[in-house]
């Protein structure tokens, strides 16, 4: 019995030789010539994530432009992260037709507002009717235009440093700065022009 098994193994090995040789011949025949290697297309430099807007649920009972719960499957159109996972940094942009985009942080919000056509194809800045940001300390929603933003703090958010935690004017802002450092910036100033350090954190170059 062992002799028969050895014979079969020898036959299989002998039969494999021409198959292997044939395979090598095919690989050699189909291999690109040395001069053609450079013609292979390079992969794209980055990958854009398309994030659709979420329609308003008219059965929810709330106002179409009021802050709403962040869907678990919503992705930030700027960076692709899931805002529901870190609700104290979350932002929502609501258009006049009730459709909304949810973003992972105020930093992403200002990149979004400066390039709406890039992150929301077919939309315009003028169509945005409401923007809500999460107050970092309490987690409650604030009107983005009335909130203040802390630049240069020690807080680490979804994208690391530079996430511009939102707060309210007065004692709330003073307490936050005393605890985490940084400087207060307004919505208007940030929408007009981000500080150079924050502008450099834009996720895409196109």
MDAnalysis code that builds the backbone (N, CA, C; Angstrom):
import MDAnalysis as mda
import numpy as np

u = mda.Universe.empty(618, n_residues=206, atom_resindex=np.repeat(np.arange(206), 3), trajectory=True)
u.add_TopologyAttr("name", ["N", "CA", "C"] * 206)
u.add_TopologyAttr("resid", np.arange(1, 207))
u.add_TopologyAttr("resname", ["UNK", "UNK", "UNK", "UNK", "UNK", "UNK", "UNK", "UNK", "UNK", "UNK", "UNK", "UNK", "UNK", "UNK", "UNK", "UNK", "UNK", "UNK", "UNK", "UNK", "UNK", "UNK", "UNK", "UNK", "UNK", "UNK", "UNK", "UNK", "UNK", "UNK", "UNK", "UNK", "UNK", "UNK", "UNK", "UNK", "UNK", "UNK", "UNK", "UNK", "UNK", "UNK", "UNK", "UNK", "UNK", "UNK", "UNK", "UNK", "UNK", "UNK", "UNK", "UNK", "UNK", "UNK", "UNK", "UNK", "UNK", "UNK", "UNK", "UNK", "UNK", "UNK", "UNK", "UNK", "UNK", "UNK", "UNK", "UNK", "UNK", "UNK", "UNK", "UNK", "UNK", "UNK", "UNK", "UNK", "UNK", "UNK", "UNK", "UNK", "UNK", "UNK", "UNK", "UNK", "UNK", "UNK", "UNK", "UNK", "UNK", "UNK", "UNK", "UNK", "UNK", "UNK", "UNK", "UNK", "UNK", "UNK", "UNK", "UNK", "UNK", "UNK", "UNK", "UNK", "UNK", "UNK", "UNK", "UNK", "UNK", "UNK", "UNK", "UNK", "UNK", "UNK", "UNK", "UNK", "UNK", "UNK", "UNK", "UNK", "UNK", "UNK", "UNK", "UNK", "UNK", "UNK", "UNK", "UNK", "UNK", "UNK", "UNK", "UNK", "UNK", "UNK", "UNK", "UNK", "UNK", "UNK", "UNK", "UNK", "UNK", "UNK", "UNK", "UNK", "UNK", "UNK", "UNK", "UNK", "UNK", "UNK", "UNK", "UNK", "UNK", "UNK", "UNK", "UNK", "UNK", "UNK", "UNK", "UNK", "UNK", "UNK", "UNK", "UNK", "UNK", "UNK", "UNK", "UNK", "UNK", "UNK", "UNK", "UNK", "UNK", "UNK", "UNK", "UNK", "UNK", "UNK", "UNK", "UNK", "UNK", "UNK", "UNK", "UNK", "UNK", "UNK", "UNK", "UNK", "UNK", "UNK", "UNK", "UNK", "UNK", "UNK", "UNK", "UNK", "UNK", "UNK", "UNK", "UNK", "UNK", "UNK", "UNK", "UNK", "UNK", "UNK"])
u.atoms.positions = np.array([
    [0.819, -1.222, 0.000],
    [0.000, 0.000, 0.000],
    [0.853, 1.273, 0.000],
    [1.919, 1.355, 0.874],
    [2.768, 2.546, 0.842],
    [3.423, 2.764, -0.507],
    [3.794, 1.597, -1.185],
    [4.439, 1.737, -2.483],
    [3.501, 2.342, -3.513],
    [2.210, 1.934, -3.457],
    [1.238, 2.491, -4.404],
    [1.061, 3.992, -4.162],
    [1.023, 4.400, -2.870],
    [0.858, 5.824, -2.560],
    [2.054, 6.618, -3.065],
    [3.263, 6.075, -2.871],
    [4.460, 6.770, -3.346],
    [4.446, 6.911, -4.863],
    [3.932, 5.854, -5.531],
    [3.868, 5.918, -6.992],
    [2.931, 7.022, -7.445],
    [1.774, 7.113, -6.784],
    [0.828, 8.188, -7.139],
    [1.454, 9.563, -6.919],
    [2.184, 9.720, -5.808],
    [2.821, 11.010, -5.521],
    [3.842, 11.367, -6.586],
    [4.617, 10.329, -7.039],
    [5.609, 10.589, -8.085],
    [4.945, 11.009, -9.387],
    [3.805, 10.350, -9.713],
    [3.088, 10.701, -10.941],
    [2.545, 12.121, -10.874],
    [2.006, 12.501, -9.689],
    [1.453, 13.856, -9.523],
    [2.539, 14.900, -9.660],
    [3.726, 14.588, -9.085],
    [4.831, 15.539, -9.161],
    [5.292, 15.722, -10.591],
    [5.386, 14.592, -11.311],
    [5.814, 14.673, -12.712],
    [4.811, 15.453, -13.544],
    [3.491, 15.255, -13.282],
    [2.468, 15.965, -14.041],
    [2.434, 17.444, -13.727],
    [2.869, 17.803, -12.504],
    [2.827, 19.207, -12.112],
    [3.884, 20.028, -12.793],
    [4.983, 19.382, -13.210],
    [6.075, 20.130, -13.823],
    [5.652, 20.844, -15.083],
    [5.011, 20.161, -16.072],
    [4.603, 20.898, -17.284],
    [3.562, 21.956, -16.995],
    [2.669, 21.698, -15.981],
    [1.671, 22.715, -15.645],
    [2.340, 23.963, -15.103],
    [3.319, 23.751, -14.209],
    [4.027, 24.898, -13.648],
    [4.778, 25.641, -14.737],
    [5.410, 24.870, -15.616],
    [6.144, 25.514, -16.712],
    [5.210, 26.304, -17.602],
    [4.007, 25.737, -17.855],
    [3.033, 26.434, -18.683],
    [2.587, 27.724, -18.018],
    [2.375, 27.645, -16.666],
    [1.957, 28.844, -15.948],
    [3.014, 29.923, -16.003],
    [4.276, 29.515, -15.841],
    [5.366, 30.492, -15.908],
    [5.447, 31.104, -17.292],
    [5.199, 30.281, -18.316],
    [5.230, 30.799, -19.681],
    [4.150, 31.853, -19.884],
    [2.927, 31.575, -19.338],
    [1.839, 32.535, -19.485],
    [2.151, 33.823, -18.744],
    [2.717, 33.702, -17.522],
    [3.071, 34.898, -16.770],
    [4.105, 35.717, -17.503],
    [5.100, 35.030, -18.060],
    [6.147, 35.749, -18.787],
    [5.593, 36.415, -20.024],
    [4.660, 35.710, -20.718],
    [4.092, 36.264, -21.945],
    [3.230, 37.489, -21.664],
    [2.504, 37.472, -20.505],
    [1.591, 38.572, -20.187],
    [2.227, 39.672, -19.345],
    [3.454, 39.464, -18.916],
    [4.097, 40.488, -18.093],
    [4.357, 41.734, -18.923],
    [4.222, 42.930, -18.327],
    [4.473, 44.151, -19.089],
    [5.934, 44.307, -19.428],
    [6.188, 44.857, -20.580],
    [7.565, 45.119, -20.965],
    [8.132, 46.194, -20.062],
    [9.456, 46.168, -19.855],
    [10.071, 47.154, -18.951],
    [9.708, 48.588, -19.289],
    [9.590, 48.892, -20.555],
    [9.289, 50.269, -20.938],
    [7.857, 50.674, -20.706],
    [6.965, 49.672, -20.442],
    [5.553, 49.972, -20.281],
    [5.104, 50.050, -18.824],
    [6.008, 49.779, -17.899],
    [5.630, 49.766, -16.484],
    [5.121, 51.123, -16.047],
    [5.746, 52.196, -16.525],
    [5.367, 53.542, -16.094],
    [3.986, 53.940, -16.585],
    [3.425, 53.165, -17.533],
    [2.129, 53.525, -18.091],
    [0.961, 53.070, -17.215],
    [1.242, 52.271, -16.177],
    [0.181, 51.802, -15.285],
    [-0.377, 52.991, -14.510],
    [-1.708, 53.120, -14.487],
    [-2.335, 54.269, -13.831],
    [-2.080, 54.247, -12.332],
    [-1.735, 55.400, -11.783],
    [-1.514, 55.517, -10.335],
    [-2.851, 55.638, -9.622],
    [-2.943, 55.184, -8.366],
    [-4.204, 55.314, -7.626],
    [-4.503, 56.773, -7.340],
    [-5.758, 57.128, -7.103],
    [-6.091, 58.519, -6.799],
    [-5.424, 58.979, -5.524],
    [-5.156, 60.269, -5.427],
    [-4.459, 60.807, -4.262],
    [-5.313, 60.728, -3.012],
    [-6.610, 60.877, -3.131],
    [-7.480, 60.753, -1.970],
    [-8.844, 60.261, -2.428],
    [-9.670, 59.918, -1.473],
    [-10.987, 59.384, -1.767],
    [-12.036, 60.271, -1.120],
    [-12.981, 60.763, -1.911],
    [-14.054, 61.588, -1.383],
    [-15.212, 60.691, -0.952],
    [-15.826, 61.039, 0.150],
    [-16.960, 60.279, 0.657],
    [-18.230, 61.072, 0.388],
    [-19.142, 60.489, -0.356],
    [-20.409, 61.160, -0.625],
    [-21.375, 60.840, 0.506],
    [-21.845, 61.884, 1.166],
    [-22.778, 61.709, 2.281],
    [-24.102, 62.361, 1.915],
    [-25.146, 61.597, 1.712],
    [-26.439, 62.180, 1.343],
    [-27.061, 62.940, 2.512],
    [-27.915, 63.896, 2.192],
    [-28.654, 64.595, 3.243],
    [-29.789, 63.703, 3.747],
    [-30.301, 64.039, 4.932],
    [-31.420, 63.317, 5.528],
    [-32.657, 64.200, 5.471],
    [-33.732, 63.660, 4.953],
    [-34.981, 64.417, 4.834],
    [-35.626, 64.602, 6.207],
    [-36.407, 65.663, 6.327],
    [-37.147, 65.922, 7.563],
    [-38.320, 64.969, 7.675],
    [-38.515, 64.421, 8.854],
    [-39.640, 63.543, 9.116],
    [-40.813, 64.393, 9.602],
    [-41.764, 64.623, 8.717],
    [-42.902, 65.474, 9.067],
    [-43.776, 64.917, 10.168],
    [-43.616, 63.627, 10.490],
    [-44.410, 63.011, 11.543],
    [-43.756, 63.133, 12.917],
    [-42.575, 63.763, 12.961],
    [-41.866, 63.852, 14.236],
    [-42.514, 64.848, 15.193],
    [-43.314, 65.761, 14.649],
    [-44.001, 66.738, 15.505],
    [-43.219, 68.005, 15.757],
    [-41.948, 68.042, 15.403],
    [-41.154, 69.243, 15.616],
    [-41.153, 70.148, 14.412],
    [-40.529, 71.306, 14.585],
    [-40.391, 72.250, 13.485],
    [-39.366, 71.725, 12.490],
    [-39.578, 72.013, 11.219],
    [-38.689, 71.522, 10.177],
    [-37.264, 72.043, 10.355],
    [-37.108, 73.226, 10.922],
    [-35.782, 73.817, 11.066],
    [-35.209, 73.664, 12.468],
    [-35.926, 72.966, 13.338],
    [-35.436, 72.759, 14.703],
    [-34.369, 71.672, 14.723],
    [-33.530, 71.698, 15.763],
    [-32.518, 70.653, 15.912],
    [-33.195, 69.303, 16.090],
    [-32.615, 68.295, 15.498],
    [-33.174, 66.943, 15.550],
    [-32.104, 65.956, 15.994],
    [-32.529, 64.751, 16.322],
    [-31.574, 63.723, 16.738],
    [-30.655, 63.359, 15.581],
    [-29.396, 63.131, 15.890],
    [-28.425, 62.766, 14.862],
    [-28.586, 61.279, 14.536],
    [-28.879, 60.932, 13.287],
    [-29.006, 59.508, 12.922],
    [-27.698, 58.754, 13.150],
    [-27.804, 57.533, 13.611],
    [-26.606, 56.736, 13.881],
    [-25.782, 56.485, 12.626],
    [-26.451, 56.429, 11.465],
    [-25.731, 56.132, 10.225],
    [-25.338, 57.373, 9.437],
    [-25.575, 58.549, 10.001],
    [-25.186, 59.785, 9.303],
    [-23.671, 59.915, 9.310],
    [-23.118, 60.309, 8.152],
    [-21.680, 60.516, 8.039],
    [-21.403, 61.970, 7.706],
    [-20.347, 62.497, 8.284],
    [-19.947, 63.876, 8.016],
    [-19.518, 63.985, 6.557],
    [-20.098, 64.901, 5.793],
    [-19.723, 65.033, 4.380],
    [-18.318, 65.588, 4.171],
    [-17.724, 66.128, 5.226],
    [-16.384, 66.698, 5.101],
    [-15.302, 65.653, 5.357],
    [-15.483, 64.844, 6.408],
    [-14.414, 63.904, 6.775],
    [-14.842, 62.445, 6.774],
    [-16.157, 62.173, 6.701],
    [-16.620, 60.795, 6.654],
    [-16.858, 60.149, 8.004],
    [-16.647, 60.864, 9.105],
    [-16.851, 60.280, 10.425],
    [-18.344, 60.257, 10.779],
    [-18.675, 59.564, 11.884],
    [-20.061, 59.414, 12.318],
    [-20.337, 60.362, 13.491],
    [-21.033, 61.480, 13.269],
    [-21.261, 62.468, 14.324],
    [-21.978, 61.926, 15.551],
    [-22.848, 60.932, 15.382],
    [-23.607, 60.411, 16.519],
    [-22.699, 59.777, 17.570],
    [-21.492, 59.425, 17.206],
    [-20.593, 58.756, 18.139],
    [-19.963, 59.725, 19.133],
    [-19.919, 61.020, 18.799],
    [-19.395, 62.023, 19.719],
    [-20.354, 63.211, 19.709],
    [-21.504, 63.061, 20.378],
    [-22.575, 64.049, 20.271],
    [-22.222, 65.450, 20.771],
    [-21.260, 65.591, 21.660],
    [-20.931, 66.936, 22.167],
    [-20.114, 67.760, 21.181],
    [-19.756, 67.158, 20.062],
    [-19.064, 67.888, 18.994],
    [-19.962, 68.046, 17.764],
    [-21.109, 67.423, 17.768],
    [-21.921, 67.310, 16.557],
    [-22.497, 68.643, 16.086],
    [-22.746, 68.700, 14.797],
    [-23.315, 69.887, 14.137],
    [-24.359, 69.403, 13.139],
    [-25.391, 70.198, 12.923],
    [-26.352, 69.887, 11.863],
    [-26.676, 71.129, 11.055],
    [-26.667, 70.947, 9.749],
    [-26.967, 72.014, 8.795],
    [-28.281, 71.654, 8.121],
    [-29.281, 72.535, 8.232],
    [-30.608, 72.238, 7.696],
    [-30.935, 73.211, 6.569],
    [-31.335, 72.641, 5.441],
    [-31.695, 73.450, 4.280],
    [-33.172, 73.836, 4.314],
    [-33.540, 74.769, 3.461],
    [-34.906, 75.302, 3.448],
    [-35.948, 74.231, 3.177],
    [-35.560, 73.152, 2.485],
    [-36.515, 72.081, 2.194],
    [-36.566, 71.018, 3.294],
    [-35.844, 71.250, 4.391],
    [-35.864, 70.326, 5.515],
    [-34.774, 69.276, 5.497],
    [-34.070, 69.128, 4.383],
    [-32.979, 68.161, 4.329],
    [-31.807, 68.651, 5.185],
    [-31.120, 67.707, 5.814],
    [-30.039, 68.081, 6.722],
    [-28.789, 67.262, 6.484],
    [-27.652, 67.908, 6.723],
    [-26.373, 67.240, 6.796],
    [-25.914, 67.286, 8.253],
    [-25.284, 66.221, 8.716],
    [-24.765, 66.158, 10.075],
    [-23.245, 66.069, 9.999],
    [-22.577, 66.915, 10.780],
    [-21.123, 66.994, 10.724],
    [-20.526, 66.623, 12.073],
    [-19.253, 66.239, 12.054],
    [-18.631, 65.706, 13.267],
    [-18.120, 66.775, 14.211],
    [-17.921, 68.009, 13.750],
    [-17.375, 69.052, 14.625],
    [-17.576, 70.432, 14.005],
    [-17.487, 71.490, 14.829],
    [-17.553, 72.846, 14.272],
    [-16.459, 73.130, 13.250],
    [-15.291, 72.514, 13.408],
    [-14.243, 72.722, 12.410],
    [-14.714, 72.243, 11.042],
    [-15.320, 71.064, 11.003],
    [-15.857, 70.569, 9.734],
    [-16.961, 71.485, 9.215],
    [-17.727, 72.062, 10.125],
    [-18.795, 72.983, 9.714],
    [-18.241, 74.147, 8.902],
    [-17.179, 74.760, 9.376],
    [-16.666, 75.944, 8.680],
    [-15.976, 75.584, 7.362],
    [-15.379, 74.419, 7.284],
    [-14.882, 73.959, 5.983],
    [-16.069, 73.740, 5.038],
    [-17.135, 73.195, 5.571],
    [-18.351, 72.927, 4.782],
    [-18.945, 74.230, 4.259],
    [-19.081, 75.230, 5.125],
    [-19.709, 76.490, 4.719],
    [-18.882, 77.238, 3.679],
    [-17.582, 77.071, 3.709],
    [-16.741, 77.750, 2.733],
    [-16.716, 77.031, 1.383],
    [-17.182, 75.765, 1.356],
    [-17.167, 74.993, 0.107],
    [-18.426, 74.136, 0.019],
    [-19.583, 74.763, 0.120],
    [-20.843, 74.015, 0.112],
    [-20.990, 73.185, -1.160],
    [-20.649, 73.737, -2.296],
    [-20.818, 73.014, -3.565],
    [-19.950, 71.759, -3.626],
    [-18.829, 71.771, -2.921],
    [-17.946, 70.606, -2.906],
    [-18.525, 69.488, -2.047],
    [-19.004, 69.846, -0.856],
    [-19.460, 68.832, 0.094],
    [-20.947, 68.511, -0.022],
    [-21.701, 69.382, -0.671],
    [-23.133, 69.148, -0.873],
    [-23.471, 69.509, -2.316],
    [-23.085, 68.663, -3.270],
    [-23.317, 68.969, -4.694],
    [-24.779, 69.307, -4.965],
    [-24.969, 70.383, -5.724],
    [-26.319, 70.817, -6.051],
    [-26.911, 71.785, -5.051],
    [-26.217, 72.029, -3.933],
    [-26.710, 72.948, -2.896],
    [-25.912, 74.242, -2.914],
    [-26.518, 75.284, -2.332],
    [-25.847, 76.581, -2.217],
    [-25.919, 77.068, -0.772],
    [-24.972, 77.898, -0.400],
    [-24.947, 78.452, 0.970],
    [-26.241, 79.194, 1.269],
    [-26.806, 79.870, 0.288],
    [-28.020, 80.655, 0.509],
    [-29.228, 79.786, 0.862],
    [-29.172, 78.492, 0.552],
    [-30.285, 77.596, 0.845],
    [-30.301, 77.132, 2.301],
    [-29.220, 77.342, 3.029],
    [-29.146, 76.891, 4.425],
    [-29.997, 77.803, 5.291],
    [-30.956, 77.213, 5.993],
    [-31.887, 78.007, 6.806],
    [-31.630, 77.889, 8.301],
    [-30.918, 76.894, 8.736],
    [-30.625, 76.734, 10.167],
    [-29.362, 75.912, 10.348],
    [-28.569, 76.305, 11.342],
    [-27.366, 75.551, 11.706],
    [-27.365, 75.415, 13.227],
    [-27.215, 74.209, 13.714],
    [-27.190, 73.955, 15.154],
    [-25.875, 73.280, 15.517],
    [-25.265, 73.756, 16.599],
    [-24.042, 73.138, 17.113],
    [-24.295, 72.669, 18.532],
    [-23.602, 71.629, 18.918],
    [-23.748, 71.102, 20.270],
    [-22.840, 71.874, 21.220],
    [-23.427, 72.400, 22.300],
    [-22.601, 73.055, 23.314],
    [-21.748, 71.974, 23.989],
    [-20.454, 72.211, 24.016],
    [-19.561, 71.142, 24.448],
    [-19.800, 70.704, 25.886],
    [-20.088, 71.631, 26.788],
    [-20.226, 71.275, 28.195],
    [-21.527, 70.549, 28.488],
    [-22.628, 71.031, 27.950],
    [-23.942, 70.484, 28.302],
    [-24.496, 69.498, 27.276],
    [-24.043, 69.611, 26.041],
    [-24.569, 68.767, 24.986],
    [-25.859, 69.272, 24.367],
    [-26.362, 70.401, 24.826],
    [-27.603, 70.930, 24.243],
    [-27.289, 71.674, 22.946],
    [-28.318, 71.787, 22.112],
    [-28.143, 72.427, 20.814],
    [-28.200, 73.945, 20.934],
    [-27.312, 74.607, 20.202],
    [-27.258, 76.073, 20.137],
    [-27.378, 76.517, 18.685],
    [-27.933, 77.704, 18.480],
    [-27.898, 78.301, 17.142],
    [-26.444, 78.646, 16.838],
    [-25.928, 78.123, 15.739],
    [-24.497, 78.265, 15.444],
    [-24.056, 79.716, 15.364],
    [-24.912, 80.585, 14.827],
    [-24.547, 81.997, 14.662],
    [-24.385, 82.718, 16.000],
    [-25.037, 82.206, 17.055],
    [-24.976, 82.841, 18.368],
    [-23.937, 82.209, 19.288],
    [-23.415, 81.077, 18.906],
    [-22.434, 80.382, 19.737],
    [-21.053, 81.007, 19.587],
    [-20.185, 80.702, 20.555],
    [-18.789, 81.092, 20.490],
    [-17.955, 79.817, 20.345],
    [-16.756, 79.947, 19.790],
    [-15.921, 78.793, 19.496],
    [-14.525, 79.013, 20.061],
    [-14.003, 77.971, 20.707],
    [-12.703, 78.082, 21.357],
    [-11.624, 77.522, 20.438],
    [-10.688, 78.377, 20.082],
    [-9.572, 77.975, 19.209],
    [-8.300, 77.825, 20.047],
    [-7.582, 76.722, 19.842],
    [-6.306, 76.526, 20.524],
    [-6.438, 75.910, 21.903],
    [-7.539, 75.221, 22.189],
    [-7.717, 74.590, 23.500],
    [-6.993, 73.251, 23.552],
    [-7.000, 72.652, 24.735],
    [-6.377, 71.340, 24.905],
    [-7.359, 70.202, 24.641],
    [-8.604, 70.525, 24.324],
    [-9.601, 69.495, 24.080],
    [-9.283, 68.724, 22.794],
    [-9.503, 67.429, 22.847],
    [-9.276, 66.572, 21.692],
    [-10.622, 66.012, 21.250],
    [-11.017, 66.326, 20.031],
    [-12.306, 65.893, 19.513],
    [-12.177, 64.835, 18.440],
    [-13.190, 64.688, 17.604],
    [-13.193, 63.632, 16.583],
    [-11.998, 63.669, 15.643],
    [-11.518, 64.861, 15.290],
    [-10.412, 64.982, 14.348],
    [-9.104, 65.372, 15.034],
    [-9.031, 65.163, 16.346],
    [-7.842, 65.576, 17.068],
    [-7.954, 67.033, 17.485],
    [-6.834, 67.725, 17.589],
    [-6.861, 69.131, 18.013],
    [-7.474, 70.020, 16.939],
    [-7.922, 71.187, 17.345],
    [-8.441, 72.167, 16.399],
    [-9.888, 71.979, 16.044],
    [-10.689, 71.413, 16.948],
    [-12.078, 71.141, 16.617],
    [-13.052, 72.255, 17.001],
    [-12.583, 73.333, 17.568],
    [-13.421, 74.492, 17.879],
    [-14.650, 74.134, 18.719],
    [-14.475, 73.650, 19.946],
    [-15.639, 73.346, 20.780],
    [-16.524, 74.572, 20.923],
    [-17.838, 74.358, 20.879],
    [-18.797, 75.460, 20.936],
    [-19.225, 75.719, 22.378],
    [-19.495, 76.981, 22.672],
    [-19.957, 77.364, 23.994],
    [-20.828, 78.608, 23.873],
    [-21.408, 79.030, 24.990],
    [-22.214, 80.251, 25.005],
    [-21.397, 81.400, 25.575],
    [-21.861, 82.604, 25.321],
    [-21.154, 83.783, 25.809],
    [-21.271, 83.888, 27.331],
    [-20.386, 84.696, 27.925],
    [-20.466, 84.949, 29.359],
    [-19.673, 83.957, 30.190],
    [-20.260, 83.573, 31.323],
    [-19.545, 82.728, 32.271],
    [-19.191, 81.357, 31.692],
    [-20.051, 80.825, 30.848],
    [-19.786, 79.501, 30.280],
    [-18.483, 79.508, 29.482],
    [-18.289, 80.526, 28.661],
    [-17.069, 80.624, 27.872],
    [-15.856, 80.846, 28.769],
    [-16.008, 81.677, 29.785],
    [-14.895, 81.958, 30.701],
    [-14.465, 80.701, 31.446],
    [-15.434, 79.920, 31.912],
    [-15.111, 78.696, 32.645],
    [-14.404, 77.691, 31.734],
    [-14.879, 77.577, 30.501],
    [-14.282, 76.623, 29.576],
    [-12.845, 77.005, 29.245],
    [-12.604, 78.274, 28.988],
    [-11.253, 78.731, 28.658],
    [-10.320, 78.563, 29.855],
    [-10.840, 78.814, 31.053],
    [-10.020, 78.638, 32.250],
    [-9.585, 77.184, 32.405],
    [-10.444, 76.280, 31.977],
    [-10.146, 74.849, 32.132],
    [-9.295, 74.297, 31.001],
    [-9.554, 74.723, 29.749],
    [-8.867, 74.104, 28.604],
    [-7.999, 75.069, 27.802],
    [-8.023, 76.372, 28.153],
    [-7.218, 77.338, 27.421],
    [-7.825, 77.703, 26.074],
    [-7.103, 78.526, 25.317],
    [-7.571, 78.917, 23.994],
    [-8.139, 80.316, 23.960],
    [-8.624, 80.703, 22.800],
    [-9.215, 82.021, 22.601],
    [-10.593, 81.901, 21.976],
    [-11.436, 82.905, 22.261],
    [-12.814, 82.887, 21.767],
    [-12.880, 83.500, 20.372],
    [-13.585, 82.811, 19.455],
    [-13.815, 83.327, 18.113],
    [-15.308, 83.255, 17.809],
    [-15.786, 84.187, 17.011],
    [-17.209, 84.231, 16.676],
    [-17.506, 83.427, 15.416],
    [-18.773, 83.140, 15.224],
    [-19.214, 82.436, 14.020],
    [-18.863, 83.243, 12.774],
    [-19.154, 84.536, 12.799],
    [-18.929, 85.384, 11.621],
    [-17.458, 85.406, 11.219],
    [-16.571, 85.506, 12.218],
    [-15.145, 85.571, 11.887],
    [-14.646, 84.250, 11.310],
    [-15.130, 83.141, 11.827],
    [-14.691, 81.831, 11.341],
    [-15.263, 81.512, 9.967],
    [-16.491, 81.915, 9.726],
    [-17.073, 81.661, 8.407],
    [-16.368, 82.497, 7.346],
    [-15.957, 83.697, 7.726],
    [-15.264, 84.553, 6.771],
    [-13.893, 84.020, 6.398],
    [-13.129, 83.590, 7.419],
    [-11.777, 83.085, 7.158],
    [-11.292, 82.300, 8.370],
    [-10.999, 81.044, 8.162],
    [-10.452, 80.228, 9.247],
    [-9.007, 80.625, 9.523],
    [-8.567, 80.558, 10.789],
    [-7.138, 80.755, 11.068],
    [-6.303, 79.787, 10.234],
    [-5.090, 80.188, 9.894],
    [-4.242, 79.399, 8.989],
    [-4.067, 77.967, 9.485],
    [-3.897, 77.787, 10.795],
    [-3.695, 76.450, 11.338],
    [-4.900, 75.552, 11.077],
    [-6.102, 76.122, 11.200],
    [-7.324, 75.347, 10.976],
    [-7.582, 75.148, 9.499],
    [-7.242, 76.120, 8.686],
    [-7.424, 75.986, 7.241],
    [-6.562, 74.837, 6.705],
    [-5.401, 74.660, 7.323],
    [-4.502, 73.595, 6.876],
    [-5.029, 72.215, 7.217],
    [-6.047, 72.125, 8.080],
    [-6.609, 70.836, 8.475],
    [-7.728, 70.375, 7.545],
    [-7.941, 71.086, 6.461],
    [-8.977, 70.667, 5.511],
    [-8.701, 69.250, 5.038],
    [-9.712, 68.368, 5.068],
    [-9.477, 66.965, 4.728],
    [-9.117, 66.698, 3.275],
    [-9.595, 67.528, 2.334],
    [-9.378, 67.255, 0.912],
    [-8.656, 68.426, 0.265],
    [-7.876, 68.102, -0.749],
    [-7.135, 69.142, -1.478],
    [-7.834, 69.518, -2.771],
    [-9.029, 68.981, -3.017],
    [-9.721, 69.256, -4.287],
    [-11.136, 69.722, -4.035],
])
